[in-house]
C-alpha cells in the first residue's frame, strides 16, 4: 500500500507500472538536475530516433533508454546502432524475436516465417533514410541476416530478458545487402551489415538533416545539415564531434527561434525553471504528457514523435491548464527572478509587463512558461 496526495492509502500499481514509473522519475530527475541540459536533450533525441514502445513491454522501455541509448550519445554512432538494434526492447517492438529463416532448423521444424520489420525500419528510419537507394531485396536479405537475433524469455532464471543469438533460427548462407557480399558468420553477419550502414554516406546525410531539424528549424539550413554530415563521415560517426559542429556552426544560431518545444521538453523546462521536481508526482508528469499527445515511451509509430511544429500546435491551449497546476506547486519561486534567469535578454517588453502585472505568484509563473519565448527554442 502507498499514500496518495491526500494521505489516503492506495493500492500499489502492478509491477510493470511500478517499473515504468520508477524509470520515468529517473529520466525527469536527470533532466531537472542537469547543470547543462544538452546531454539530456541528446538522450531524448536518440531515444526517439531509435524508439520503442512500452505498449509492447512496459518494463523494458526505460531500461532500453538507459542501457542502449544513454551510454552512447557522445560516442560512436556504430556503437549506438549496434546497442539499439540488439536490445531486447527493440527486438520485441519490431517483432524480430520469432523471425526465422525458411531454411533454418527452427523454420523447417516449426513452419515459422521471416519478419522484415526490424530490417526495414533500420534501413528506412535508423540509418539510410527513405529514398536512399535500397531495394526490397535488400530489406529481405537484411531480415535474413537478422534471424536468430532474439531474447531469453523473462521467466528464464539466470539470464531472462537478455539478448541471445539462436543459430537454429538463423537463415543459413551468405547474403547480399546494398551490393555487398556478407559471408554466413552467424551473429557477426548482422554486426557487419550494421557497421557498414553506420558508415554509409546516406546515413550521414539522414542523421545530419534530422539533428538540424530537431535542434534548429523545421526546414533546416542545408549548409548546416551538410556540415553535420561531413563531420559524421570525417570522424567515423563520432557523435561528440557532430554535436560540437552543431553548437558551433553559425547556422545553428542565426535561424529564427521558431521551433515549438514538444511536450516533454516543455514540461521538463517548466520543472527546471521552477524547481518543482520534488513537488510534482511522476504520475502527474506522465499524465501531462498524455494530455499533450505525447505519452512517455509510447510513440504512435516506429518513426517516433514528430519534430515538426504542426504536430504540437493544437495542444498549446492544453498547456495552460498544466502550466497553472505546476505553477501552483512552486510556492518558493519568484517570477521576475525566474524570468531573468530563464529567458534573460530573450524576454520581450510585453512578456516582462505581462508577468509583472499578474495577480498572484502562481499566475505570474503560469504566464511566464506560456510566454512565446518560453514555448519556443
C-alpha positions as CSV (number, residue, x, y, z in Angstrom):
1,X,0.0,0.0,0.0
2,X,1.1,3.6,-0.6
3,X,-0.5,7.0,0.1
4,X,-1.9,9.5,-2.4
5,X,-1.5,13.3,-2.1
6,X,-4.4,13.4,0.4
7,X,-2.8,10.9,2.7
8,X,-5.3,8.2,1.9
9,X,-3.9,4.7,1.4
10,X,-3.9,3.5,-2.2
11,X,-3.2,0.1,-3.8
12,X,0.2,-0.3,-5.4
13,X,0.1,-0.5,-9.2
14,X,1.1,-3.7,-10.9
15,X,4.9,-4.4,-11.1
16,X,5.4,-3.3,-14.7
17,X,3.7,0.0,-13.9
18,X,5.9,0.4,-10.9
19,X,8.9,-0.1,-13.0
20,X,7.9,2.4,-15.7
21,X,7.1,5.0,-13.0
22,X,10.5,4.5,-11.4
23,X,12.3,4.7,-14.8
24,X,10.3,7.8,-15.7
25,X,11.1,9.5,-12.4
26,X,14.8,8.8,-13.0
27,X,14.5,10.3,-16.5
28,X,12.9,13.5,-15.4
29,X,15.1,13.9,-12.3
30,X,18.1,13.7,-14.7
31,X,16.6,16.4,-16.9
32,X,15.6,18.6,-13.9
33,X,19.0,18.4,-12.2
34,X,21.4,18.6,-15.2
35,X,23.6,21.6,-14.9
36,X,23.7,21.8,-18.7
37,X,20.8,20.1,-20.4
38,X,22.3,19.3,-23.8
39,X,23.3,15.8,-23.0
40,X,19.8,15.0,-21.7
41,X,18.4,16.6,-24.9
42,X,20.6,14.2,-26.9
43,X,19.4,11.2,-24.9
44,X,15.8,12.1,-25.6
45,X,16.6,12.8,-29.3
46,X,18.3,9.4,-29.9
47,X,15.7,7.6,-27.8
48,X,13.0,9.0,-30.1
49,X,15.2,8.2,-33.2
50,X,15.6,4.6,-32.1
51,X,12.2,4.5,-30.5
52,X,10.5,1.5,-28.9
53,X,7.1,1.3,-27.2
54,X,6.0,0.5,-23.7
55,X,2.8,-0.9,-25.2
56,X,4.9,-4.0,-26.3
57,X,6.6,-4.4,-22.9
58,X,6.2,-1.7,-20.3
59,X,9.0,-2.9,-18.1
60,X,11.7,-2.6,-20.8
61,X,11.2,0.9,-22.2
62,X,13.1,2.7,-19.5
63,X,15.8,0.1,-19.3
64,X,16.3,0.3,-23.1
65,X,16.9,4.1,-22.9
66,X,19.3,3.7,-20.0
67,X,21.2,0.7,-21.4
68,X,21.2,1.2,-25.2
69,X,20.9,4.9,-25.7
70,X,22.3,6.9,-22.8
71,X,25.9,5.4,-22.8
72,X,26.4,6.2,-26.4
73,X,25.1,9.6,-27.1
74,X,28.6,11.1,-27.1
75,X,30.2,8.0,-28.5
76,X,30.3,6.5,-32.0
77,X,27.1,6.0,-34.0
78,X,28.1,2.5,-34.9
79,X,28.1,1.5,-31.2
80,X,24.8,3.3,-30.6
81,X,23.3,1.5,-33.6
82,X,24.5,-1.9,-32.5
83,X,23.3,-1.4,-29.0
84,X,19.8,-0.2,-30.1
85,X,19.2,-2.9,-32.7
86,X,20.3,-5.8,-30.5
87,X,18.5,-4.7,-27.3
88,X,15.5,-7.0,-26.4
89,X,13.2,-4.0,-26.3
90,X,13.8,-3.2,-30.0
91,X,13.7,-6.9,-30.9
92,X,10.3,-7.2,-29.2
93,X,9.0,-3.9,-30.5
94,X,9.8,-4.7,-34.2
95,X,8.9,-8.4,-33.9
96,X,12.3,-9.9,-34.5
97,X,12.3,-12.3,-31.6
98,X,10.5,-15.0,-33.5
99,X,11.8,-14.2,-37.0
100,X,13.2,-17.4,-38.6
101,X,14.8,-18.2,-41.9
102,X,12.8,-20.5,-44.1
103,X,15.8,-22.8,-44.3
104,X,16.8,-22.6,-40.7
105,X,16.4,-25.6,-38.4
106,X,13.6,-23.9,-36.5
107,X,11.9,-22.6,-39.6
108,X,11.8,-26.0,-41.2
109,X,10.6,-27.7,-38.0
110,X,8.1,-25.1,-36.8
111,X,7.0,-23.7,-40.2
112,X,7.6,-20.2,-38.9
113,X,8.4,-17.3,-41.2
114,X,10.6,-14.3,-41.8
115,X,9.7,-11.0,-40.2
116,X,11.1,-7.9,-42.1
117,X,10.1,-5.2,-39.6
118,X,13.4,-4.7,-37.9
119,X,15.4,-4.8,-41.2
120,X,13.0,-2.3,-42.9
121,X,12.9,0.2,-40.1
122,X,16.7,0.0,-39.6
123,X,17.2,1.0,-43.2
124,X,14.4,3.5,-43.6
125,X,14.4,5.2,-40.2
126,X,17.6,4.5,-38.2
127,X,20.3,4.7,-40.9
128,X,19.9,5.4,-44.6
129,X,16.6,7.1,-44.7
130,X,13.8,6.9,-47.2
131,X,14.5,7.1,-50.9
132,X,18.2,6.4,-50.3
133,X,18.6,3.6,-52.9
134,X,18.0,0.4,-51.1
135,X,15.6,-2.2,-52.6
136,X,13.1,-4.7,-51.3
137,X,15.7,-7.4,-51.9
138,X,18.0,-5.5,-49.6
139,X,15.3,-5.5,-46.9
140,X,14.6,-9.2,-47.3
141,X,18.3,-10.2,-47.3
142,X,19.0,-8.0,-44.3
143,X,16.0,-9.6,-42.5
144,X,17.6,-13.0,-43.2
145,X,20.8,-11.7,-41.7
146,X,19.0,-10.7,-38.5
147,X,17.2,-14.0,-38.0
148,X,18.4,-15.5,-34.7
149,X,18.6,-12.1,-33.0
150,X,16.2,-12.7,-30.2
151,X,16.0,-12.8,-26.4
152,X,15.6,-15.2,-23.5
153,X,12.1,-15.0,-22.1
154,X,11.9,-13.1,-18.7
155,X,11.0,-16.3,-16.9
156,X,14.4,-17.8,-17.5
157,X,16.0,-18.0,-14.0
158,X,19.5,-16.6,-14.8
159,X,19.6,-14.6,-17.9
160,X,16.0,-13.9,-18.6
161,X,15.3,-10.8,-20.6
162,X,18.7,-10.7,-22.2
163,X,19.7,-10.7,-25.8
164,X,20.8,-14.0,-27.3
165,X,21.7,-15.3,-30.8
166,X,19.9,-18.5,-31.6
167,X,21.6,-20.2,-34.5
168,X,18.8,-22.6,-35.2
169,X,16.6,-19.6,-36.0
170,X,19.3,-18.1,-38.3
171,X,18.9,-18.4,-42.1
172,X,22.0,-20.3,-43.3
173,X,24.1,-19.0,-46.2
174,X,25.7,-15.8,-47.4
175,X,23.7,-12.7,-48.1
176,X,24.0,-9.6,-50.3
177,X,22.9,-6.2,-48.9
178,X,23.4,-3.0,-50.8
179,X,25.5,-4.8,-53.3
180,X,28.0,-6.1,-50.7
181,X,28.5,-9.8,-50.0
182,X,28.3,-10.9,-46.4
183,X,29.5,-14.5,-45.6
184,X,27.5,-16.5,-43.1
185,X,29.2,-15.8,-39.8
186,X,26.2,-16.1,-37.6
187,X,25.7,-13.2,-35.2
188,X,28.7,-11.4,-36.7
189,X,27.0,-11.3,-40.1
190,X,24.4,-8.9,-38.7
191,X,27.1,-6.8,-36.9
192,X,29.0,-6.5,-40.1
193,X,25.9,-5.1,-42.0
194,X,25.2,-2.7,-39.2
195,X,28.8,-1.5,-39.2
196,X,28.6,-0.7,-42.9
197,X,25.2,1.0,-42.6
198,X,26.7,3.2,-39.8
199,X,29.4,4.5,-42.2
200,X,27.2,4.9,-45.3
201,X,27.1,8.5,-46.7
202,X,23.3,8.3,-46.9
203,X,23.3,7.6,-43.1
204,X,25.4,10.7,-42.5
205,X,23.1,12.8,-44.6
206,X,20.0,11.4,-42.8
207,X,21.4,12.0,-39.3
208,X,22.7,15.5,-40.2
209,X,19.3,16.6,-41.5
210,X,17.4,15.1,-38.6
211,X,19.7,16.7,-36.0
212,X,19.4,20.1,-37.7
213,X,15.6,19.8,-37.9
214,X,15.3,18.8,-34.3
215,X,17.6,21.5,-32.8
216,X,17.3,24.4,-35.3
217,X,14.3,24.5,-37.7
218,X,11.5,22.5,-39.3
219,X,13.2,23.5,-42.6
220,X,16.8,23.2,-41.5
221,X,19.5,25.2,-43.3
222,X,21.0,22.9,-46.0
223,X,24.5,24.2,-45.1
224,X,24.1,23.1,-41.5
225,X,22.9,19.6,-42.5
226,X,25.8,19.3,-44.9
227,X,28.3,20.4,-42.2
228,X,26.9,17.8,-39.8
229,X,27.0,15.1,-42.4
230,X,30.6,15.9,-43.3
231,X,31.7,15.8,-39.6
232,X,29.9,12.5,-39.3
233,X,31.8,11.0,-42.2
234,X,35.2,12.6,-41.4
235,X,35.1,11.3,-37.8
236,X,33.7,7.8,-38.4
237,X,30.4,8.8,-36.7
238,X,31.9,10.4,-33.6
239,X,28.7,11.9,-32.2
240,X,30.6,14.2,-29.8
241,X,32.2,15.8,-32.7
242,X,28.9,16.0,-34.6
243,X,27.4,17.8,-31.7
244,X,30.4,20.1,-31.4
245,X,29.8,21.1,-35.1
246,X,26.1,21.6,-34.3
247,X,26.7,24.0,-31.4
248,X,29.5,25.9,-33.1
249,X,28.0,26.3,-36.5
250,X,26.8,29.8,-37.3
251,X,23.7,28.5,-39.0
252,X,22.6,27.0,-35.7
253,X,22.3,30.4,-34.1
254,X,21.2,32.7,-37.0
255,X,18.0,30.8,-37.8
256,X,14.9,32.5,-36.2
257,X,13.7,30.9,-32.9
258,X,10.6,29.3,-34.4
259,X,10.8,25.7,-33.1
260,X,7.9,24.9,-30.8
261,X,9.1,22.8,-27.9
262,X,7.5,19.4,-28.0
263,X,5.5,18.4,-24.9
264,X,8.2,16.5,-22.9
265,X,10.8,19.2,-23.5
266,X,8.4,22.0,-22.5
267,X,7.4,20.1,-19.3
268,X,11.0,19.5,-18.4
269,X,11.7,23.2,-19.0
270,X,8.9,24.2,-16.6
271,X,10.2,21.9,-13.9
272,X,13.8,23.0,-14.4
273,X,12.8,26.7,-14.3
274,X,10.5,26.5,-11.2
275,X,12.5,23.9,-9.3
276,X,9.3,21.8,-8.7
277,X,10.8,18.4,-9.4
278,X,10.4,17.2,-5.8
279,X,6.8,18.6,-5.6
280,X,5.2,17.0,-8.7
281,X,4.5,13.3,-8.5
282,X,5.8,11.5,-11.6
283,X,2.3,10.2,-12.3
284,X,1.2,13.8,-12.8
285,X,4.1,14.5,-15.2
286,X,3.2,11.4,-17.2
287,X,-0.4,12.4,-17.3
288,X,0.6,15.8,-18.6
289,X,2.4,14.2,-21.5
290,X,-0.6,12.1,-22.3
291,X,-2.9,15.2,-22.2
292,X,-0.5,16.8,-24.7
293,X,-0.5,13.9,-27.1
294,X,3.0,12.5,-26.3
295,X,2.7,9.7,-23.7
296,X,6.1,8.8,-22.5
297,X,7.7,5.8,-24.4
298,X,4.5,5.2,-26.4
299,X,5.2,6.7,-29.8
300,X,2.4,6.3,-32.4
301,X,4.7,4.5,-34.9
302,X,8.3,3.4,-35.3
303,X,9.3,6.8,-36.7
304,X,8.7,8.2,-33.2
305,X,7.2,11.6,-32.3
306,X,7.3,14.3,-34.9
307,X,9.9,17.1,-34.9
308,X,7.6,19.3,-36.9
309,X,5.8,22.2,-35.2
310,X,2.5,21.3,-36.8
311,X,2.2,18.2,-34.7
312,X,2.1,20.1,-31.5
313,X,0.3,23.5,-32.1
314,X,-3.2,22.1,-31.4
315,X,-2.1,21.2,-27.9
316,X,-1.0,24.7,-26.9
317,X,-4.3,25.5,-25.1
318,X,-3.9,22.4,-23.0
319,X,-0.6,23.6,-21.8
320,X,-2.3,26.4,-20.0
321,X,-4.0,24.0,-17.5
322,X,-0.7,22.2,-17.0
323,X,1.2,25.4,-16.5
324,X,-1.4,26.6,-13.9
325,X,-1.2,23.3,-12.0
326,X,2.6,23.1,-12.0
327,X,3.0,26.8,-11.1
328,X,0.7,26.4,-8.1
329,X,3.2,24.0,-6.6
330,X,6.1,26.4,-7.0
331,X,5.5,28.3,-3.8
332,X,9.0,29.5,-3.3
333,X,9.7,30.7,-6.8
334,X,10.0,34.5,-7.6
335,X,8.6,35.0,-11.1
336,X,10.6,38.1,-12.1
337,X,13.8,36.4,-10.9
338,X,13.0,33.3,-12.9
339,X,12.2,35.4,-15.9
340,X,15.6,36.9,-15.8
341,X,17.4,33.5,-15.2
342,X,15.2,31.5,-17.6
343,X,14.8,34.0,-20.5
344,X,17.1,36.9,-19.9
345,X,17.5,39.1,-23.0
346,X,15.1,36.9,-24.9
347,X,12.2,38.2,-22.9
348,X,10.2,40.9,-24.7
349,X,9.0,44.0,-23.0
350,X,5.4,42.7,-23.4
351,X,6.3,39.4,-21.6
352,X,8.0,41.3,-18.8
353,X,5.0,43.6,-18.3
354,X,2.6,40.6,-18.5
355,X,4.4,38.7,-15.8
356,X,4.8,41.8,-13.6
357,X,1.1,42.6,-13.8
358,X,0.0,39.1,-12.7
359,X,-2.4,39.0,-9.8
360,X,-0.5,36.3,-8.0
361,X,2.8,34.5,-7.9
362,X,1.3,31.3,-9.4
363,X,-0.4,33.2,-12.2
364,X,2.8,35.0,-13.0
365,X,4.7,31.7,-13.2
366,X,2.0,30.3,-15.5
367,X,2.2,33.3,-17.7
368,X,5.9,33.0,-17.8
369,X,6.0,29.4,-19.0
370,X,3.3,30.1,-21.5
371,X,5.2,33.1,-23.0
372,X,6.2,32.7,-26.7
373,X,9.8,33.0,-25.7
374,X,9.5,30.0,-23.4
375,X,7.3,27.9,-25.6
376,X,9.9,28.1,-28.4
377,X,13.5,27.1,-28.6
